[in-house]
Amino acid sequence: MKLKPALLSVFGFLAMTATGQPTWEIGNTTLTEYDLVTGMQIPWEILWGPDDHLWMTSRKGEVLRIDPTTGDYTTVLEKNVMNSGNGEPGMLGMVMHPDWETSPKVYVVYCAGSSWNGQEYLSVFDWNGTELVNEEFLLTLDAGGIHNGSRLLVLPDNTLLMTAGDVGASGLSQSMNSLQGKTLRLNLDGSIPEDNPFPDSYIYTLGNRNSQGLALGPNGIIYASEHGQNSNDEFNIIEAGGNYGWPQVEGFCNTPAEQDFCVENNVVEPLKAWTPCIAVNGIEYYNHEAIPEWQHSVLLSVLGGLGAQYERLSVLHLSEDGLSVTSEDQFFSSFNQRIRDVAINPYTGSVYVAFNGPSYPGSGPNIIKEFRNEAFASTVSERPDELRPVAFPNPCTDRIQFAWNHDVHNAEYTVYSFTGEAVAQGRVSNSPLTLETEGWSDGSYFIALTHAQGTRTASFQVVHAE
């Protein structure tokens, strides 16, 4: 794995641990890289749940619940979604009810329909401990092949924000008769809050193109990331009743026509903009002591645009009051993978990153990686070593072995290439499991093991000597 020269001053690829895990240097902090789950089809939302599990939506229509220690996952919801494989609809944003102990509910946005002109639903489900059930529809919008949003964020006052894209019809963004191209605010029961900026309307902001990142920062500041057209991807602060200018304004008010519109409509300008577009996506506010170099910053997922040349995790360092961006650092571009979303472990400070493959709109199978400061994590957790499956040697040539920390006798497994082809399957009769790879093509593979606790994955490389 080789770093792009431009990033060598930001971080360095150090070495492998004794178990073969890559490590990364962030200033004076060393992060160990782990593959948590491999094989999903476009992980879209990842978040840390109040049940101390990582939750994920996949755009193909699934919600997964993932054990962050073992990587075991179960599928807790499946929906038939509107997703041709080449566009942007599907299952999107997700949040949990803030009073989880008494109201274990999960809010999910997904697009459904038989064409690229379907419906987008904001629904709430009950969590029964095993699956999401009892769907209740809260809001329905028109869906499109592109620009459906949609991130969700629960605010401290227990209202819900939802970003709604312009579905490719830019004129809708300035129309108060449409919910498209807006940020919407709802009560948790789906009703309109009495203190919304526009009476009897869900609309909280307007003039948005396609916001796909929301995060709560210090002092109640709400941050959003928004896709530009060909220029001016934006990082914004959300203000109640704010007009963000699209399509008359892109980025800052810096042309005569834009300046006239901005004065007349009191347009909110971004904290930062990127030209050409880098394809900004999911964001999280980071202030954990595990990575001091990232404290008081926003972690920004970057897909890299249609050309995929800018993919990275950007760290936006904030001013003390959180009202401006003082600098940007860039990480993990050497994976050459689109980054869709990021989540944070509140105990260990680990950062989970959802990779969407090298090409638009997200080539699978994809992967969620954990970047963990083991020195800090060891002070707050007692994680046994090697709970996740270990593949060795990795890379391999003619033989690969897999070891697990518990009895998986008679569990079913399938090995897939990263092109989606199943190359081996069977049952585990002993540990470690040994597979012959002599006739396999060089490339990336992963094993999916289904056992009593769910499904567990491990990635590996096959490289034959020349």
C-alpha positions as CSV (number, residue, x, y, z in Angstrom):
1,M,0.0,0.0,0.0
2,K,1.7,3.2,-1.2
3,L,0.9,6.7,-0.2
4,K,0.4,9.5,-2.6
5,P,3.3,11.9,-2.2
6,A,1.1,14.8,-1.4
7,L,-0.1,13.1,1.8
8,L,3.2,12.1,3.2
9,S,3.4,15.2,5.3
10,V,0.0,14.5,6.8
11,F,0.4,10.9,7.9
12,G,2.5,7.9,7.2
13,F,2.0,4.2,6.7
14,L,4.1,2.7,9.4
15,A,4.2,-1.1,9.5
16,M,2.3,-4.2,10.3
17,T,1.4,-5.4,13.8
18,A,2.4,-8.9,14.9
19,T,-1.0,-10.2,13.6
20,G,-0.5,-8.4,10.2
21,Q,-2.6,-5.3,10.9
22,P,-1.6,-2.1,9.1
23,T,-0.9,0.9,11.3
24,W,-1.1,4.6,10.5
25,E,0.5,7.6,12.2
26,I,-1.6,10.6,13.0
27,G,0.9,13.1,14.5
28,N,1.9,11.4,17.7
29,T,-1.0,8.9,17.6
30,T,-0.8,5.4,16.1
31,L,-4.0,3.9,14.7
32,T,-4.3,0.2,13.9
33,E,-6.5,-0.6,10.9
34,Y,-9.0,-3.5,11.1
35,D,-11.5,-4.8,8.5
36,L,-14.8,-4.9,10.4
37,V,-17.2,-6.1,7.7
38,T,-16.6,-6.9,4.1
39,G,-19.1,-7.8,1.3
40,M,-21.9,-5.3,1.7
41,Q,-23.4,-3.6,-1.3
42,I,-22.9,0.1,-0.8
43,P,-23.0,0.9,2.9
44,W,-24.7,4.3,3.0
45,E,-25.3,5.2,6.7
46,I,-23.1,3.9,9.6
47,L,-23.8,5.0,13.1
48,W,-23.1,4.0,16.7
49,G,-26.3,2.9,18.3
50,P,-27.5,3.2,21.9
51,D,-27.2,-0.6,22.2
52,D,-23.5,-0.3,21.7
53,H,-23.6,-1.8,18.2
54,L,-22.8,-0.3,14.9
55,W,-25.8,0.0,12.6
56,M,-25.6,0.3,8.8
57,T,-27.9,0.9,5.9
58,S,-27.0,-0.5,2.5
59,R,-28.4,1.2,-0.6
60,K,-29.7,-2.1,-1.9
61,G,-32.3,-2.2,0.9
62,E,-30.9,-3.7,4.1
63,V,-30.2,-2.6,7.6
64,L,-27.4,-4.4,9.4
65,R,-26.6,-4.5,13.1
66,I,-22.9,-5.2,13.7
67,D,-21.1,-6.2,16.8
68,P,-18.1,-3.8,16.9
69,T,-15.9,-6.3,18.8
70,T,-16.3,-9.4,16.6
71,G,-17.6,-8.0,13.4
72,D,-20.6,-10.4,13.5
73,Y,-23.6,-8.9,11.8
74,T,-27.3,-9.7,11.4
75,T,-29.7,-8.3,8.8
76,V,-32.5,-6.7,10.8
77,L,-34.5,-5.1,7.9
78,E,-34.9,-5.8,4.2
79,K,-37.0,-3.6,1.9
80,N,-37.6,-3.7,-1.8
81,V,-36.1,-0.4,-2.9
82,M,-35.8,1.7,-6.0
83,N,-32.2,1.1,-7.1
84,S,-31.2,0.3,-10.6
85,G,-27.6,-0.2,-9.6
86,N,-26.5,2.8,-11.7
87,G,-28.3,5.7,-9.9
88,E,-28.5,7.1,-6.4
89,P,-31.8,6.0,-4.8
90,G,-32.2,3.1,-2.4
91,M,-32.0,2.8,1.4
92,L,-30.3,5.9,2.8
93,G,-30.3,7.8,6.1
94,M,-31.0,6.3,9.6
95,V,-31.2,7.5,13.2
96,M,-32.3,6.1,16.5
97,H,-35.0,7.5,18.9
98,P,-33.2,9.6,21.6
99,D,-35.1,7.8,24.4
100,W,-34.0,4.3,23.4
101,E,-34.7,2.7,26.8
102,T,-38.4,3.5,26.7
103,S,-38.9,4.0,22.9
104,P,-36.6,1.6,20.9
105,K,-37.4,3.0,17.5
106,V,-35.3,3.5,14.4
107,Y,-36.0,6.1,11.7
108,V,-35.1,5.1,8.1
109,V,-35.3,6.9,4.7
110,Y,-35.6,4.7,1.6
111,C,-36.8,5.1,-2.0
112,A,-39.2,2.6,-3.5
113,G,-40.8,2.2,-6.9
114,S,-40.5,0.4,-10.2
115,S,-38.8,3.2,-12.0
116,W,-36.6,6.2,-11.4
117,N,-39.8,8.1,-10.6
118,G,-40.7,6.4,-7.3
119,Q,-41.4,7.6,-3.8
120,E,-39.1,8.4,-0.9
121,Y,-40.3,7.4,2.5
122,L,-39.3,8.5,6.0
123,S,-40.5,5.6,8.2
124,V,-40.1,4.7,11.8
125,F,-39.8,1.1,13.0
126,D,-40.0,-0.6,16.3
127,W,-36.9,-2.6,17.4
128,N,-38.0,-5.9,19.0
129,G,-34.5,-7.0,19.9
130,T,-34.1,-9.1,16.7
131,E,-35.5,-7.1,13.8
132,L,-37.2,-3.8,12.8
133,V,-41.0,-4.2,12.7
134,N,-44.3,-2.3,12.7
135,E,-43.3,0.3,10.0
136,E,-45.1,3.7,10.3
137,F,-44.8,6.1,7.4
138,L,-44.1,9.7,8.6
139,L,-43.4,11.5,5.3
140,T,-43.5,10.7,1.6
141,L,-41.7,12.6,-1.1
142,D,-41.1,12.1,-4.8
143,A,-37.9,10.1,-5.5
144,G,-35.6,10.4,-8.5
145,G,-32.6,8.7,-10.1
146,I,-30.4,11.3,-8.5
147,H,-30.3,13.8,-5.6
148,N,-32.6,12.1,-3.0
149,G,-30.6,13.2,0.0
150,S,-31.1,12.0,2.7
151,R,-29.4,12.2,6.0
152,L,-31.2,12.3,9.3
153,L,-30.3,14.0,12.6
154,V,-32.1,14.1,15.9
155,L,-31.6,17.6,17.6
156,P,-31.3,18.2,21.3
157,D,-34.9,19.4,21.4
158,N,-36.0,16.0,20.2
159,T,-37.0,17.1,16.7
160,L,-35.7,15.4,13.5
161,L,-33.9,17.0,10.6
162,M,-34.1,15.3,7.2
163,T,-32.2,16.5,4.1
164,A,-34.2,16.3,0.8
165,G,-32.4,16.6,-2.5
166,D,-33.7,18.4,-5.6
167,V,-34.1,15.1,-7.5
168,G,-32.4,16.7,-10.4
169,A,-35.0,19.5,-10.8
170,S,-33.1,22.5,-9.5
171,G,-36.1,24.8,-9.7
172,L,-37.7,23.0,-6.8
173,S,-35.1,24.2,-4.4
174,Q,-36.4,27.8,-4.2
175,S,-40.1,26.8,-4.4
176,M,-42.0,26.9,-1.1
177,N,-44.6,24.6,-2.7
178,S,-42.1,21.7,-2.8
179,L,-40.2,19.8,-0.1
180,Q,-37.4,19.0,-2.5
181,G,-34.1,20.8,-2.3
182,K,-34.6,21.5,1.4
183,T,-33.7,20.6,4.9
184,L,-36.9,19.5,6.7
185,R,-37.7,19.5,10.4
186,L,-40.3,17.2,12.0
187,N,-41.4,16.1,15.4
188,L,-40.6,12.5,16.2
189,D,-44.2,11.6,15.5
190,G,-44.1,13.1,12.0
191,S,-46.0,16.3,12.8
192,I,-44.8,19.8,12.0
193,P,-43.1,21.6,14.9
194,E,-44.9,24.8,16.0
195,D,-41.7,26.8,16.0
196,N,-40.6,25.9,12.4
197,P,-39.5,29.0,10.6
198,F,-42.3,28.8,8.0
199,P,-45.8,28.3,9.5
200,D,-47.4,24.9,8.9
201,S,-44.5,23.8,6.8
202,Y,-41.8,21.1,7.3
203,I,-39.3,23.4,5.5
204,Y,-36.4,24.4,7.8
205,T,-34.0,25.6,5.0
206,L,-34.3,26.1,1.3
207,G,-32.0,26.5,-1.7
208,N,-30.2,23.2,-1.2
209,R,-29.1,21.0,-4.0
210,N,-28.3,17.6,-2.4
211,S,-27.2,17.6,1.2
212,Q,-25.9,14.2,2.3
213,G,-24.1,15.0,5.6
214,L,-25.5,16.2,8.9
215,A,-23.8,16.5,12.3
216,L,-24.3,18.2,15.6
217,G,-21.3,20.2,16.8
218,P,-20.4,22.3,19.8
219,N,-22.9,24.7,21.3
220,G,-25.8,23.2,19.3
221,I,-24.2,24.1,15.9
222,I,-25.6,22.0,13.0
223,Y,-23.2,21.3,10.2
224,A,-24.1,20.0,6.7
225,S,-22.2,18.9,3.7
226,E,-23.8,19.5,0.3
227,H,-23.0,18.4,-3.3
228,G,-22.3,21.1,-5.8
229,Q,-22.9,20.7,-9.5
230,N,-19.5,20.9,-11.1
231,S,-18.0,23.3,-8.6
232,N,-18.5,24.5,-5.1
233,D,-19.2,21.5,-2.9
234,E,-20.2,23.1,0.4
235,F,-19.7,22.7,4.1
236,N,-22.4,24.7,5.8
237,I,-23.9,25.7,9.1
238,I,-27.7,25.1,9.2
239,E,-29.7,28.1,10.2
240,A,-33.5,28.0,10.7
241,G,-35.2,29.6,7.7
242,G,-31.9,30.0,5.8
243,N,-31.7,30.2,2.1
244,Y,-28.6,28.5,0.7
245,G,-28.9,29.9,-2.8
246,W,-29.2,26.9,-5.2
247,P,-29.6,27.1,-8.2
248,Q,-29.0,30.9,-8.4
249,V,-25.9,30.7,-6.1
250,E,-23.2,28.1,-6.1
251,G,-20.8,28.4,-3.1
252,F,-20.0,31.9,-2.1
253,C,-21.8,35.0,-3.3
254,N,-18.9,36.1,-5.6
255,T,-20.5,37.1,-9.0
256,P,-22.6,40.2,-9.6
257,A,-25.7,38.1,-10.2
258,E,-25.1,36.0,-7.1
259,Q,-24.4,39.0,-5.0
260,D,-27.8,40.6,-6.0
261,F,-29.6,37.4,-5.2
262,C,-27.8,36.9,-1.9
263,V,-28.7,40.4,-0.7
264,E,-32.3,40.1,-1.7
265,N,-32.7,36.6,-0.2
266,N,-30.2,36.8,2.8
267,V,-28.3,33.8,1.5
268,V,-26.2,31.8,4.0
269,E,-22.7,31.3,2.6
270,P,-20.7,28.1,3.3
271,L,-17.9,27.9,5.8
272,K,-15.8,26.2,3.1
273,A,-16.3,25.2,-0.6
274,W,-14.3,22.9,-2.9
275,T,-13.9,23.5,-6.7
276,P,-13.8,21.2,-8.6
277,C,-16.3,19.1,-6.7
278,I,-14.9,16.4,-4.5
279,A,-18.3,14.8,-3.7
280,V,-18.7,15.5,0.0
281,N,-20.8,13.0,2.0
282,G,-21.3,11.8,5.6
283,I,-19.9,13.9,8.5
284,E,-19.3,13.5,12.2
285,Y,-18.1,15.9,14.9
286,Y,-15.0,14.4,16.6
287,N,-13.8,15.5,20.0
288,H,-12.5,12.3,21.6
289,E,-9.3,12.1,23.5
290,A,-8.3,8.9,21.7
291,I,-7.0,11.0,18.7
292,P,-5.9,14.4,20.1
293,E,-4.9,15.6,16.7
294,W,-8.5,15.3,15.5
295,Q,-10.2,16.9,18.5
296,H,-12.7,19.7,17.8
297,S,-13.0,18.9,14.2
298,V,-15.5,17.5,11.7
299,L,-14.6,14.3,9.9
300,L,-15.9,14.6,6.3
301,S,-16.3,11.6,4.0
302,V,-15.3,12.3,0.4
303,L,-16.4,10.1,-2.5
304,G,-14.0,11.7,-4.9
305,G,-16.4,12.8,-7.6
306,L,-17.2,11.0,-10.9
307,G,-13.5,10.7,-11.7
308,A,-12.8,9.4,-8.1
309,Q,-9.5,11.3,-8.0
310,Y,-10.2,13.1,-4.7
311,E,-11.4,10.3,-2.4
312,R,-10.4,10.7,1.2
313,L,-11.4,11.3,4.8
314,S,-11.0,15.1,5.4
315,V,-10.5,16.4,8.9
316,L,-11.9,20.0,9.1
317,H,-10.3,21.7,12.1
318,L,-12.6,24.3,13.6
319,S,-12.2,27.6,15.3
320,E,-12.8,27.7,19.0
321,D,-16.4,28.9,18.6
322,G,-17.0,26.3,15.8
323,L,-18.1,29.0,13.4
324,S,-15.2,28.7,10.9
325,V,-12.8,26.1,9.4
326,T,-9.2,26.9,10.2
327,S,-7.6,24.1,8.2
328,E,-8.1,20.8,6.4
329,D,-6.1,17.6,6.7
330,Q,-6.6,14.7,4.3
331,F,-6.3,10.9,5.1
332,F,-6.7,7.5,3.6
333,S,-6.7,8.5,-0.1
334,S,-4.2,5.8,-0.8
335,F,-7.0,3.2,-0.6
336,N,-8.4,4.7,-3.9
337,Q,-11.8,4.0,-2.5
338,R,-14.9,6.2,-2.3
339,I,-15.7,7.1,1.4
340,R,-19.4,7.3,2.1
341,D,-19.8,7.7,5.8
342,V,-18.0,7.7,9.2
343,A,-19.0,6.8,12.7
344,I,-17.3,7.1,16.1
345,N,-17.0,4.6,19.0
346,P,-17.8,6.8,22.1
347,Y,-15.7,4.6,24.4
348,T,-12.5,3.9,22.5
349,G,-12.7,6.8,20.1
350,S,-12.2,4.4,17.2
351,V,-13.3,5.8,13.8
352,Y,-15.3,3.5,11.5
353,V,-15.1,4.4,7.8
354,A,-17.5,3.0,5.1
355,F,-15.7,2.5,1.8
356,N,-17.8,2.3,-1.4
357,G,-15.4,0.9,-4.0
358,P,-13.4,2.7,-6.6
359,S,-16.1,3.9,-9.0
360,Y,-19.4,5.8,-9.1
361,P,-22.1,5.1,-7.8
362,G,-20.5,2.5,-5.6
363,S,-19.0,-0.8,-6.8
364,G,-19.3,-3.7,-4.4
365,P,-18.4,-5.6,-2.4
366,N,-17.6,-2.8,0.0
367,I,-16.0,-2.7,3.4
368,I,-16.2,-1.0,6.8
369,K,-12.8,-0.4,8.4
370,E,-12.0,0.5,12.0
371,F,-9.1,2.8,12.8
372,R,-8.3,2.3,16.5
373,N,-5.8,3.8,18.9
374,E,-4.9,0.6,20.8
375,A,-2.9,2.4,23.4
376,F,-5.9,4.4,24.4
377,A,-8.5,1.6,23.9
378,S,-6.6,-0.7,26.2
379,T,-7.3,1.7,29.1
380,V,-11.1,1.7,28.6
381,S,-11.9,-1.8,27.3
382,E,-10.8,-5.4,27.9
383,R,-11.1,-6.7,24.3
384,P,-9.6,-10.2,24.0
385,D,-7.1,-10.6,21.2
386,E,-8.2,-11.8,17.8
387,L,-11.9,-11.9,18.3
388,R,-12.3,-11.2,14.6
389,P,-11.4,-13.9,12.2
390,V,-7.7,-14.1,11.3
391,A,-6.6,-15.0,7.7
392,F,-3.0,-16.2,7.4
393,P,-0.7,-15.9,5.6
394,N,-2.1,-12.7,4.1
395,P,-1.4,-12.2,1.2
396,C,-1.3,-15.9,0.4
397,T,-0.1,-17.8,-2.6
398,D,-1.3,-21.5,-2.7
399,R,-3.0,-21.9,0.7
400,I,-4.9,-19.7,3.1
401,Q,-6.0,-20.5,6.7
402,F,-8.7,-19.0,8.9
403,A,-8.8,-19.1,12.7
404,W,-11.6,-18.0,15.0
405,N,-11.6,-17.5,18.7
406,H,-14.7,-19.8,19.4
407,D,-16.1,-23.1,18.2
408,V,-17.5,-22.7,14.6
409,H,-17.7,-26.4,13.9
410,N,-20.3,-27.1,11.2
411,A,-20.8,-23.4,10.4
412,E,-21.3,-22.6,6.7
413,Y,-18.9,-20.5,4.7
414,T,-18.6,-18.9,1.3
415,V,-15.5,-17.3,-0.3
416,Y,-16.1,-14.5,-2.7
417,S,-13.8,-12.6,-5.1
418,F,-14.2,-8.8,-5.0
419,T,-15.8,-9.1,-8.4
420,G,-18.7,-10.9,-6.7
421,E,-18.0,-14.5,-7.8
422,A,-18.3,-17.3,-5.3
423,V,-15.1,-19.3,-5.5
424,A,-15.5,-21.8,-2.6
425,Q,-18.1,-22.9,-0.1
426,G,-18.7,-25.5,2.5
427,R,-18.8,-26.2,6.2
428,V,-16.1,-25.8,8.8
429,S,-15.1,-29.2,10.0
430,N,-12.0,-28.1,12.0
431,S,-10.1,-25.0,13.1
432,P,-8.1,-23.5,11.5
433,L,-10.0,-23.8,8.2
434,T,-7.5,-24.4,5.3
435,L,-8.3,-23.7,1.7
436,E,-6.2,-24.3,-1.4
437,T,-5.8,-21.2,-3.5
438,E,-3.4,-22.4,-6.1
439,G,-5.8,-22.1,-9.1
440,W,-7.3,-18.8,-8.0
441,S,-6.6,-15.6,-9.8
442,D,-4.5,-12.9,-8.2
443,G,-6.7,-10.4,-6.4
444,S,-8.8,-9.6,-3.4
445,Y,-11.2,-12.0,-1.7
446,F,-13.3,-12.4,1.4
447,I,-14.8,-15.2,3.4
448,A,-18.3,-15.0,4.9
449,L,-18.9,-17.4,7.8
450,T,-22.5,-17.8,9.0
451,H,-22.8,-19.1,12.5
452,A,-25.1,-18.8,15.6
453,Q,-24.2,-15.2,16.3
454,G,-24.7,-14.0,12.7
455,T,-22.3,-13.6,9.8
456,R,-18.5,-12.9,10.2
457,T,-16.2,-11.8,7.4
458,A,-12.4,-11.7,6.7
459,S,-10.6,-10.2,3.8
460,F,-7.4,-11.5,2.2
461,Q,-5.2,-11.3,-0.9
462,V,-4.1,-14.0,-3.3
463,V,-0.8,-13.2,-5.0
464,H,1.1,-15.9,-6.8
465,A,4.8,-15.6,-7.3
466,E,5.9,-14.6,-10.8
